[in-house]
Amino acid sequence: MKILFQGDSVTDCGRDRSNPHDMGDGYCRYASAMIQDTCPDTEFEFLNLGISGNRTENLVERLESDFIDVKPDIVSVMIGINDVWHRVAIWRETTDEAFEANLRLVLGAVRARTDAKILVIQPFLLFGGEAFGLREELVRKQAVLKKLADEFADAYLPMDDLFREQPADPTQYSEDGIHPNADGALFIGEAYLKTVMPLIEDILRDDSDDED
C-alpha cells in the first residue's frame, strides 16, 4: 500500500529530497512508523514529497509528477500556512479565491484521475502573527479547505483545532508557532494515525473482497 505525504516545510522537515522514501524528522517519520507498527502484516511504501516553502500554487505545478504519476493508494495534503504568512514575509499574497482555485484543481484531479483516498490536513498557527492579521486570514483559508475537503476528501484532520484544544503551552510544540518540534511532530503523527487508519482498513477490506 502506497501512502504519499504532501505539503510544505512541516511535511518536508529536512528530508533527503534525492530519496522520496526518506521521511525527514517531522510528523511523517512518526506517522509512518506508527502505521507500520499498527499493521505489521501489511507492506507499505511511504513517500514524502513535501517541499519547504511551497504554497498551493506549487502543488498545482507539481500535480502531474508528484501526485498523479505517483499513483498512491492514500495521499495526505497539509498546505496553506505559506499562502498566509508569505503575504507578510515576502510580500506575496495568495487571495482566498486563488487559494480555493489551486486546491480545487489539485484535489479534483487526484479524485478524478487516481484511485487514491484523500486525507486533507488543516494548516495551523500555534502562536504569533496577530498584529499582521495572520490568524484571521488563516481561519478564512481553513474554511475554504474544509469546504473542499467535504467535497473531495475521504478524511479531514483538524490539526489547528486539535493543537488549540491542548492545555499545554503551545511553545511546547513549536519554537516559532509554525514548525513543530519533536513534541509537535509526535502529536501530529498520533492524530494522523487515528485519522488514516479507517482509510487503510477500507483498502485492506476491499483487497480482501477482491481476493474472495
Disulfide bonds with the S-S distance in Angstrom:
none
